[in-house]
Amino acid sequence: MMKAYMVFDIGGTYIKYAVMNDEAMKLESGKIPTPRAGLEVFLQNITDIVMHYRSLFDIKGIALSSPGAVDVYRGFIGGASAIPYIHGVCLTDLLKEKTGLFVSIENDANCAALAEGWIGRAKETDYYICIVIGTGIGGSIVINQTILRGATLHGGEFGYMITGNPVQMNPLQSTWSKVASTHALVEEVEVRKSLAKGTLNGEDVFRLAEGGDLVAKESLAYFYKKLAVGIYNLKYALDPKKILIGGGISKRPEVIEGINQELRHLKDEISTLDITVEACQFDNDANLIGALFHFLRVPLSNRNLIS
């Protein structure tokens, strides 16, 4: 039978899975709704999928992409996410007990970043960052294909940066996530147009702007400026060779150009760096690809230490 790996991307709504070879080619794939019933149902669903494909492929192990503050060495997920039952347990041990296979785990944003460095836009780039823009802002710092995790696993949590004026408002109300995420953009347009909260989504805002709506166009202009300010800070603090933008809105060319246009304005006789961003290459498969890469990077001699 062909050698392969089971890879899972654990999301709040769906669990995506794929059987992949060691070059990230999908041999089989699918998705199931993320169970609401709890951990045992979750574990059984994963196990059933693995056992089905073990009859068709020589499955060498399981690679997981997960939300939360993932301790890759212990298989433990801290923090919080939309799937509360995966937190506070050693997920890798539990799945190893059920399947008999080695299990690796990595944070989903880190997986997306690793995918870019392996076969994506940051291939052959030894130092880059990925910024993921969505409900909040997160990301990863990657040096020599290794995630910089930080002392408390908060490396790459760019959304916590305070980007507003701390004298004029509560500093914690002006973090980058709260002022420059897609969620913040949508809320701003709703407030300015006196619409009920939850009336719009990100696609609606872009559609309004394309139709000439002045509030939406102005809010988008502010949005690009606020993103550019945070990116400027990260460039001067970390000085990566490349800055990649991920999240759903990164697939819109006007977003990348809007950010880059604002970055071109952030120069003077002292701040002379030419700062640019580009979109991540991968979208839906990014977490699967990165989870597999993380699995393949774990030395055989170390595998019993983290599962």
N, C-alpha and C positions, 0 to 999 in steps of 0.2 A: 504493500500500500504506500501511497505517496506521503512523505513526511509533511506535517503541517502544524499549525498552531490555532487554538481557539482564542479569539480576541473579542472582548466585550466593552462597549461604551455605555456606562450606566448613566442615564439621564433621568430627569424628574418626571418625564412623560413616557418615554420609551427606553428600552434597553436594546441597543443595536448590537448585532453580533456578526462575525465573519470567520470563516476558515481561511487562513492566509498562509502563503508560503514565506520563506525567509527573505523574499524581495518585495513583500507587501502586496503581492497580487492576491486579489480575492478569488477564492475557489468556490465558495458558497457564502451566502449572506442572507440576513433577514432582520426582523425586529419583533419584539413583543411589548405589550404595555407594561410599564413598571408596576409591579404588584403593590397594592395598597394594604394587603392583609398582614404584612409583617415579614420579619427576617426569614422564617422557616419556608414560607412560600417562595420568597426571592431565591433562597439557596437551592430549593428543589427545582425551580424553573431553570436556573443556570445549569444545574447538574443534568437535567433531562436533555437539554440542548447538547451539552458536551458528550453525553453517552450516545446520543443518536449519531453524532459525527465521528465518534471513535470507531463505529462499525464501518465507516466509509474511508477514513483517513488514519494515518499513523500520527495521532495527536501527541505532540511532545510537551505540551504545557498550556497554561491558561494565562492570558495577559488581560488585565483590567484597567480601564480608564474610569476614574471616579471623581465626583465632586468632593469638596471638603479639604481639610488640611491633612494630607495623606503622609503618614510615616512609612516610607517605602521599605524601611528595614524591618519593621515589626508588622507591617500589614494592617496597621491601625489607622482609622479615619477619625480625626478630631474635627473641631469646628462644627458647622451646621450646614444643612442643605435641605432640599425639598424631599429628601428620603431619610427621615430621622432614624429609622431602624438600622441603617448601615453604620451609624456612628457609635463609638465606644466598644466595638467588638473587633476581634482580629479576623477580618474577612478572608485573608489568605489561608489561615489555618483551617477555618471552617470549610472552605471549598476544597482544600487539599484532603481533608478527612473524608469528604463525600465522593471525590473523584479519583483520589490516589495520584493526582498530577501536581507538579510544581506550579505555583500560582504567583505571579508578580502583580504589583499594583502601582499606579502613578496617578497624580492629580490630572484632571482633564485639561486644564489650561497648559500644564507642562507637557502633556502628550501632544497637544496641537503645536507647541513650540518645537518639540523634538522632531516631529514630522517634517517641519520646514527645514530643519538642519540636516536631516537625513537625505531626503529626495525632493525638497521643495525650494522655495525662494532663497533660503539661507544655506543651501548646499555649498560646502567648501568655505563657509564663513565661520571663523573660529570664535567670534564674539558678537552676539546680537541679542536684541530683546524683541519680544512679541507683546503687543498691547491688545487685549481683547475687550471690545466695547459692546456692551449689551445693557442688561438691567443695571449692572454696575460696571466698574472697570477693573479688570484684573490683568494678569500677564505673567511673563516669565523672563528670567535672565539666563542666557545660555553661554557658557564658556567651554570651548573644546568639547562640544556635544554633551556637556554635563550641566544640569540645572543648579543654579546657585540658590539653595534653599533657605539660608539664613538660620540664625540661632534658634528661632521659634517657628520655623517653617513658614515665615511670612515674606520671604524673598519674592519679589515680583508682585506683591499686593499694592500695585501703583495707585489704586483707587483711594487709599487712605491718605494720600498726600493732601495737605491743606493748600488750596490754590486761591482762596478768597482773601479779603482784607480782614485779619483777625481783630482789628480795632473796631471795625464797623459792625461785625456780627460774630456770633458764636463760632469759633474756629471749626468745631466739629460739624457745623451745618454747611461748611464750604469745602468739604473734601472733594477731590476730583470726581469721585463716583456720583456725589450728590449734585454736582453742577454741570458735568460734562458727559454723563452717560446717555444712552439712547432714551432711557426712562426719563431722565431729567429734561431732555429736549421735548418729549411728548407732553410732559406735565407743564412745561413753560407755555407751549402753544395752547393747551387747554385753558390755562389760567388767563392768558392774554385775550383769548376769544370767548371767555366766560362760558366755557363748556364744562359739563360734569366730568369729574375724574373718571377715567376709564373709557371716555368717549372715543378717543383716538388711539392709534398705534403708530409705530415708526413709519410704516408704509403710507399711512394716511398723511402724515406730515410732508413727506416727499411729494406725494400726489398733489397736495394743496399748493406746495411751492411751484411745482411744474405748471399748475394752472394759473399762476400769477398771484396767489394769495400773499399779501404783503406781510402779514404777521408770520406766516410760515417761512417766507424767504428771509425775513430779518432774524428770526430765531435760529435758522440754520446758519446764517452768517456768524451769529454769536457763538453757536455750537462749535464751528470750526475754529474760531478764535480761542475758545476755552480749551479745546483739545490741543491746539498748537502750543499754548502756554505750558501745559503739563509735559508735552513732548520736549519742549525746549529745556525744562528743568531736568528731565531724565537724561537728555543728551549731555548737558554740562555736568551732571552728577555722576553718570556712569560711562559716558563716552563710548557707546557701542559702535561697531563698524556698520551695523545695519539696524534699522527700526522697521518692524513689520506690524501691520494693523490687521487684526482679526475681528470676528463677530459678523453678524449678518450684514451690517451696513458697509462693511469693507468691500463688498462685491459691487458697490456703486462707484463707478469711476469718478463721479462728481464729488464724492466724499474725500477720496484720496487727493484729488486736485484742490479741493477747498482747504484741506489741512495744509498742503504744501504751499499754497498761495499765502496763507497766514504766516507760515514759517519763514517765507522769504522776506516778510516785513520785520521779523524779529532779528534785525541786525543793526549794529551801529559801529562806531570806531573801536569799541571794546569787545562786543559780542560779534565776532566775525565768522563764526562757523556756518557753513552751508549745511543746513539740516533738512533732510527729506525723509519721507516715509513711503512705503509701498505696501500693497495688499498681500496678505498671505495667499499662497497658491491653493491650499486645500480648504475645503469647506466641510461637507458632511462626513468625509472619511478621515479627517485630520486626527481625531482622537484615537481611532482604531490603528492608524499607521504609527502614531507616536507610542501607543501602548505596546505594540509589537516591538518597536525599536528598543524601548526600555527593557522588555523581556530579554531580547537578544543580547543586550549589553551586560546582563548579570552574569558574572563568571560562574561556571559550573561548580567550582569549589565553594562558592559563597551561597549557593541557592538554599541550602538547608538553614542558613542564618536568617532568612527573611520569609520563610514559609513553614 
